[in-house]
Amino acid sequence: MDDRSDRMMTTPWGELALARFPKDPREKLRAWDASDSYLLGHLAQERVPLSGTVVVVGDRWGALVTALAAHEPVQITDSHLAQEATRANLARAGVAPGTVPLLTTQDPPPAGIDVLLVRVPKSLALLEDQLLRLAPAVHAGTVVVGTGMAKEIHTSTLRLFERILGPTRTSLAERKARLIFCTPDPALERPANPWPLSYTLPDDVGPVSGRTVVNHAGVFCSERLDIGTRFFLGHLPDRGARRVVDLGCGNGVVGTAVALADPGAEVLFTDESFQAVASAEATYKANGVPGHAEFRVGDGLAGVPDGSVDLVLNNPPFHSHQATTDATAWRMFSGARRVLRPGGELWVVGNRHLGYHIKLRRLFGNSRLMASDPKFVVLKAVRR
């Protein structure tokens, strides 16, 4: 594996220089995989007509829409980072801004779809939500092809396509990737879309006890409170911070707990997932929380002024799709150090084996254990 962050992808439409976003010199992960190549090769080999409305769902870093840019496909993604990677990759390929419409999972989809290409997401719930939202735009002649690595495609995945769109089959595996072929059936009686879901929190989680949580599809632990967040809720800092950030907010339950405990706090909920930020806003509003809140989809703490924050609360992810990586956590911690005022605090919850205390000491020069159990730790780092 070479050391270049830009890697050349060979497609039936030429070679493309592609990169993930944001670029991290420590990471050597490519911006595409075998499933992207398999799908593009199939489209070219079978001469699939691409003259109508082409929609690409879940394109992780823009490889698919960049390769197909001449056909002006519509991208639909839940990821701000994927959207920014797509913009950069399109620009690198010389595609004029606006040529490829970039939609989010919260935007209305196109009214009619002639070719639907689906990169199977990790979350079956997100796939269900997207297929149900797109199904009314699919007609009998729509070409529907899904793609993913073989380990990402399960019987439940195929059943979902079949239940929502029509008869479905898979290809043989090629370089550990598979394709999904679906024949739309306009007469199929589709189920109602169950998303977003709501549930009531238990009565032992501090200020949010008995409160409502709203989860859009694809947001972590959509049907129950995850054990890491539950532990964090039991060990949040005392009130008094004026400007608070719920970084990687998910459904917003942590930031909502802070706002309920201290109506004078100004809480910024931020996440790179459009579904997550929509969930956080819905959770906040469902509980009639007093005070001021802001909801922002973005790249971590980008756009937050230096030294403007009193408290950052964070439960960082340690996966990027199928890859296990600490790059996201490192960037979140670095961003927190930048935006915290002197004396401001970063509070982190994480699995104890991840060793976040080492990273915090490197960045902040300090790290204090605030709470622990056999699985999780809550750590505090102070901006000096």
NUGU-539652 format. One record per residue (C-alpha): x, y, z; residue number from 0. Coordinates in Angstrom, 1 decimal. Layout:
% residues N
      x      y      z   i
      X      Y      Z NUM
...
END
This chain:
% residues 384
      x      y      z   i
    0.0    0.0    0.0   0
    1.5    3.3   -1.0   1
    1.7    6.4    1.1   2
   -0.3    8.7   -1.2   3
   -3.6   10.0    0.3   4
   -4.9   10.4   -3.3   5
   -5.3    7.0   -4.9   6
   -6.1    6.3   -8.5   7
   -9.2    4.3   -9.2   8
   -9.5    2.7  -12.6   9
  -13.1    2.7  -14.0  10
  -14.7    2.1  -17.4  11
  -14.8    5.9  -17.8  12
  -11.1    6.4  -17.0  13
   -8.8    6.8  -14.0  14
   -9.9    9.0  -11.1  15
   -7.8   10.5   -8.3  16
  -10.0   10.0   -5.2  17
   -9.6   10.9   -1.5  18
  -11.6   10.6    1.6  19
  -12.5   13.7    3.6  20
  -10.9   15.1    5.7  21
   -7.5   14.0    4.5  22
   -5.5   12.5    7.3  23
   -1.8   11.8    6.6  24
   -1.9    9.1    9.2  25
   -4.6    7.2    7.4  26
   -4.0    5.1    4.3  27
   -7.7    4.1    3.7  28
   -8.8    4.4    0.1  29
  -11.9    6.3   -1.0  30
  -13.5    3.3   -2.8  31
  -13.5   -0.5   -2.5  32
  -14.2   -3.6   -4.6  33
  -18.0   -3.1   -4.4  34
  -17.7    0.3   -6.1  35
  -15.6   -1.2   -8.9  36
  -17.9   -4.2   -9.3  37
  -21.0   -1.9   -9.7  38
  -19.3    0.4  -12.2  39
  -18.0   -2.6  -14.2  40
  -21.5   -4.1  -14.3  41
  -23.0   -0.8  -15.6  42
  -20.5   -0.6  -18.4  43
  -20.5   -4.3  -19.3  44
  -24.3   -4.6  -19.4  45
  -24.6   -1.2  -21.1  46
  -27.2    0.0  -18.6  47
  -28.9    3.1  -20.0  48
  -27.9    6.1  -18.0  49
  -29.8    8.8  -19.9  50
  -32.6    9.2  -17.5  51
  -32.6   10.2  -13.8  52
  -29.8    8.3  -12.0  53
  -29.9    8.3   -8.2  54
  -26.9    7.0   -6.1  55
  -27.7    6.3   -2.5  56
  -25.0    5.9    0.2  57
  -22.0    6.6   -2.0  58
  -19.4    6.6    0.8  59
  -16.8    9.0   -0.6  60
  -18.2    9.9   -4.0  61
  -16.4    7.3   -6.1  62
  -19.7    6.3   -7.9  63
  -21.0    9.7   -8.7  64
  -17.6   11.0   -9.7  65
  -17.2    8.1  -12.2  66
  -20.7    8.7  -13.5  67
  -20.6   12.5  -13.4  68
  -21.2   12.8  -17.2  69
  -24.7   11.4  -16.6  70
  -25.4   14.0  -13.8  71
  -26.4   11.5  -11.2  72
  -28.1   12.6   -7.9  73
  -26.3   11.6   -4.8  74
  -28.2   11.0   -1.5  75
  -26.1   10.6    1.6  76
  -26.5   10.8    5.4  77
  -22.8   11.8    5.8  78
  -21.5   15.3    5.7  79
  -18.0   14.0    5.3  80
  -19.1   11.8    2.4  81
  -20.7   14.9    0.8  82
  -17.6   17.0    1.2  83
  -15.4   14.2   -0.1  84
  -17.7   14.0   -3.1  85
  -17.4   17.7   -3.8  86
  -13.6   17.5   -3.6  87
  -13.4   14.4   -5.8  88
  -15.7   16.0   -8.4  89
  -13.6   19.1   -8.5  90
  -10.5   17.0   -8.8  91
  -12.1   15.3  -11.8  92
  -12.9   18.7  -13.4  93
  -16.6   18.5  -12.9  94
  -18.3   21.9  -12.7  95
  -20.0   22.7   -9.3  96
  -23.7   21.9   -9.4  97
  -23.4   19.4  -12.2  98
  -24.1   16.5   -9.7  99
  -26.9   17.3   -7.3 100
  -25.9   16.5   -3.7 101
  -28.9   15.7   -1.5 102
  -29.1   14.5    2.1 103
  -31.2   11.8    3.6 104
  -33.4   14.6    5.0 105
  -34.1   16.2    1.6 106
  -37.0   15.3   -0.6 107
  -35.9   12.7   -3.2 108
  -36.4   13.1   -7.0 109
  -39.9   12.5   -8.2 110
  -39.0   10.0  -10.8 111
  -36.0    7.5  -10.9 112
  -34.8    5.6  -13.9 113
  -31.7    4.1  -12.4 114
  -31.3    3.5   -8.7 115
  -27.8    2.5   -7.4 116
  -27.6    1.6   -3.7 117
  -24.4    1.3   -1.7 118
  -25.7   -1.0    1.1 119
  -25.2    0.9    4.4 120
  -24.1   -0.7    7.7 121
  -27.5    0.1    9.2 122
  -30.4   -2.0    8.0 123
  -32.8    0.6    9.4 124
  -31.3    3.4    7.2 125
  -31.6    1.1    4.2 126
  -35.3    0.5    5.1 127
  -36.0    4.2    5.5 128
  -34.3    5.1    2.2 129
  -36.0    2.4    0.2 130
  -39.4    3.4    1.5 131
  -38.8    7.1    0.8 132
  -37.6    6.3   -2.8 133
  -40.1    3.6   -3.7 134
  -42.8    6.0   -4.9 135
  -40.3    7.4   -7.5 136
  -39.4    3.9   -8.8 137
  -41.3    2.6  -11.8 138
  -41.5   -0.8  -13.6 139
  -38.6    0.1  -15.9 140
  -36.3    1.4  -13.2 141
  -33.0   -0.4  -13.1 142
  -32.2   -1.1   -9.4 143
  -28.7   -2.4   -8.5 144
  -27.2   -2.5   -5.0 145
  -23.6   -3.1   -4.1 146
  -21.6   -4.0   -1.0 147
  -18.9   -6.2    0.3 148
  -20.2   -9.8    0.8 149
  -20.0   -9.5    4.6 150
  -22.3   -6.4    4.4 151
  -25.1   -8.2    2.4 152
  -27.3  -10.6    4.4 153
  -30.5  -12.4    3.8 154
  -32.3   -9.6    5.7 155
  -30.8   -7.1    3.2 156
  -32.3   -9.0    0.3 157
  -35.6   -9.4    2.0 158
  -35.8   -5.6    2.6 159
  -35.3   -4.9   -1.2 160
  -37.9   -7.6   -2.0 161
  -40.5   -6.4    0.6 162
  -40.2   -2.7   -0.5 163
  -39.4   -2.8   -4.2 164
  -39.8   -6.2   -5.7 165
  -38.2   -9.6   -6.6 166
  -34.5   -9.6   -5.7 167
  -31.4  -11.7   -6.4 168
  -27.7  -11.5   -5.9 169
  -24.6  -11.9   -8.1 170
  -21.7  -14.2   -7.6 171
  -19.0  -12.7   -5.3 172
  -16.1  -10.9   -7.0 173
  -13.2   -9.8   -4.9 174
  -15.4  -10.3   -1.9 175
  -18.0   -8.0   -3.2 176
  -21.6   -8.7   -4.4 177
  -24.3   -7.0   -6.4 178
  -28.0   -6.9   -5.7 179
  -30.4   -7.0   -8.6 180
  -34.0   -5.9   -7.9 181
  -36.9   -5.8  -10.4 182
  -39.4   -3.2   -9.2 183
  -43.1   -4.2   -8.9 184
  -45.3   -1.2   -8.9 185
  -48.3   -3.3   -7.7 186
  -46.4   -4.3   -4.5 187
  -48.1   -3.2   -1.3 188
  -45.4   -1.5    0.7 189
  -45.4   -1.2    4.5 190
  -45.7    2.3    6.1 191
  -42.4    3.9    7.0 192
  -41.9    3.4   10.8 193
  -39.1    6.1   11.0 194
  -38.4    8.1   13.1 195
  -39.0    6.0   16.2 196
  -39.6    7.3   19.7 197
  -39.1    5.7   23.0 198
  -39.1    6.6   26.7 199
  -36.0    6.7   28.8 200
  -35.7    4.7   32.0 201
  -36.2    6.5   35.3 202
  -32.6    6.4   36.6 203
  -30.7    8.5   34.1 204
  -30.6   11.9   35.7 205
  -32.4   14.9   34.2 206
  -33.6   13.0   31.2 207
  -35.3   10.2   33.3 208
  -38.6    9.3   31.8 209
  -38.1   11.7   28.9 210
  -38.7   11.0   25.2 211
  -35.9   10.2   22.7 212
  -36.5   10.5   18.9 213
  -34.3    8.5   16.5 214
  -34.3    8.8   12.8 215
  -33.2    5.7   10.9 216
  -29.5    4.8   11.1 217
  -28.7    6.7   14.3 218
  -26.9    4.6   16.9 219
  -29.1    2.5   19.2 220
  -32.3    3.7   17.7 221
  -34.6    1.6   19.9 222
  -33.0    1.8   23.4 223
  -30.4    3.8   25.4 224
  -27.0    2.3   24.8 225
  -25.0    1.3   27.8 226
  -22.1    3.8   27.2 227
  -24.5    6.8   27.1 228
  -26.3    5.5   30.1 229
  -23.1    5.4   32.0 230
  -22.2    8.9   30.8 231
  -25.5   10.3   31.9 232
  -24.8    9.1   35.4 233
  -21.5   11.0   35.6 234
  -22.0   14.3   33.8 235
  -20.3   17.4   35.2 236
  -22.1   19.7   37.6 237
  -24.0   22.7   36.1 238
  -22.4   26.0   35.5 239
  -21.0   25.8   32.0 240
  -22.5   28.6   29.8 241
  -21.5   27.3   26.3 242
  -21.7   23.5   25.9 243
  -21.1   21.3   22.9 244
  -22.6   17.9   22.5 245
  -19.9   16.7   20.0 246
  -21.0   13.7   17.9 247
  -24.4   14.2   19.4 248
  -26.3   11.2   17.9 249
  -29.9   11.5   19.1 250
  -29.0   14.4   21.4 251
  -29.8   12.8   24.7 252
  -26.6   14.0   26.4 253
  -26.9   17.6   25.4 254
  -30.6   17.5   26.3 255
  -29.7   16.3   29.8 256
  -27.4   19.2   30.2 257
  -30.0   21.7   29.0 258
  -32.6   20.2   31.3 259
  -30.3   20.4   34.3 260
  -29.2   24.0   33.5 261
  -31.6   26.1   31.6 262
  -29.0   28.8   31.4 263
  -26.6   26.7   29.3 264
  -26.3   27.3   25.5 265
  -26.0   23.9   23.9 266
  -24.6   23.2   20.4 267
  -25.5   19.8   19.0 268
  -23.2   18.8   16.2 269
  -22.7   15.6   14.2 270
  -21.5   14.7   10.7 271
  -24.8   12.6   10.2 272
  -27.8   14.5    8.9 273
  -30.0   11.8   10.5 274
  -28.3   12.3   13.9 275
  -28.7   16.1   14.0 276
  -32.4   15.8   12.9 277
  -32.8   13.3   15.8 278
  -31.1   15.6   18.3 279
  -33.4   18.5   17.3 280
  -36.5   16.3   17.5 281
  -35.4   14.9   20.9 282
  -34.8   18.4   22.3 283
  -38.1   19.8   21.0 284
  -40.1   16.7   22.1 285
  -39.1   17.5   25.7 286
  -39.9   21.2   25.7 287
  -36.4   22.1   26.9 288
  -36.0   25.7   28.0 289
  -32.9   27.7   27.0 290
  -31.0   28.2   23.8 291
  -29.8   25.4   21.5 292
  -28.2   25.2   18.0 293
  -28.2   22.2   15.7 294
  -25.4   21.9   13.2 295
  -24.3   19.2   10.7 296
  -20.6   19.5   10.1 297
  -17.1   18.2   10.3 298
  -16.6   18.0   14.1 299
  -16.1   21.5   15.5 300
  -15.3   23.2   12.2 301
  -16.7   26.7   12.3 302
  -16.7   27.0   16.1 303
  -14.5   29.9   17.2 304
  -11.3   29.3   19.1 305
  -11.7   29.6   22.9 306
  -15.4   30.1   22.8 307
  -16.6   27.0   24.6 308
  -16.8   26.1   28.3 309
  -17.6   22.4   28.1 310
  -17.4   19.7   25.4 311
  -19.1   16.3   25.9 312
  -18.1   13.5   23.6 313
  -18.7    9.8   23.0 314
  -16.4    9.3   20.0 315
  -16.9    6.5   17.4 316
  -14.0    4.2   16.7 317
  -15.2    2.8   13.4 318
  -15.3    4.3    9.9 319
  -17.6    2.0    8.0 320
  -15.8   -1.4    8.3 321
  -12.5    0.1    9.4 322
  -11.5    0.4   13.0 323
   -9.6    3.7   13.5 324
   -8.8    6.3   16.2 325
   -8.6    9.1   13.6 326
  -12.1   10.4   14.3 327
  -11.5   10.5   18.1 328
   -8.1   12.2   17.7 329
   -9.7   14.9   15.5 330
  -12.6   15.4   17.9 331
  -10.2   15.8   20.9 332
   -7.9   18.1   18.9 333
  -11.0   20.2   17.9 334
  -12.2   20.3   21.5 335
   -8.8   21.7   22.6 336
   -9.0   24.4   20.0 337
  -12.5   25.6   20.9 338
  -12.2   25.4   24.7 339
  -11.4   28.6   26.6 340
   -8.6   28.4   29.2 341
  -10.0   26.3   32.0 342
  -12.7   24.7   29.7 343
  -13.2   21.0   30.0 344
  -13.6   18.1   27.6 345
  -15.5   15.1   29.1 346
  -15.2   11.8   27.2 347
  -16.8    8.4   27.7 348
  -15.4    5.4   26.0 349
  -14.5    1.7   26.3 350
  -11.6    1.5   28.8 351
   -9.5   -0.6   26.4 352
   -9.3    2.3   23.8 353
   -6.8    4.1   25.9 354
   -8.2    7.6   25.4 355
   -6.4    8.9   28.5 356
   -3.1    8.6   26.6 357
   -4.4   10.7   23.7 358
   -5.8   13.3   26.1 359
   -2.5   13.6   28.0 360
   -0.7   14.1   24.7 361
   -3.1   16.9   23.6 362
   -4.0   18.6   26.9 363
   -1.1   17.6   29.1 364
   -3.6   16.1   31.6 365
   -6.4   13.6   31.9 366
   -8.4   12.7   35.0 367
  -10.5    9.6   35.5 368
  -13.9   10.8   36.7 369
  -15.8    7.4   36.8 370
  -15.3    3.8   35.7 371
  -16.9    0.4   35.6 372
  -15.6   -2.9   34.1 373
  -16.4   -1.7   30.5 374
  -16.4    2.1   30.4 375
  -14.4    5.1   31.7 376
  -15.4    8.8   31.9 377
  -12.3   11.1   31.5 378
  -11.8   14.8   31.9 379
   -9.2   16.9   30.3 380
   -8.8   20.6   31.0 381
   -7.6   23.3   28.6 382
   -4.6   25.0   30.3 383
END
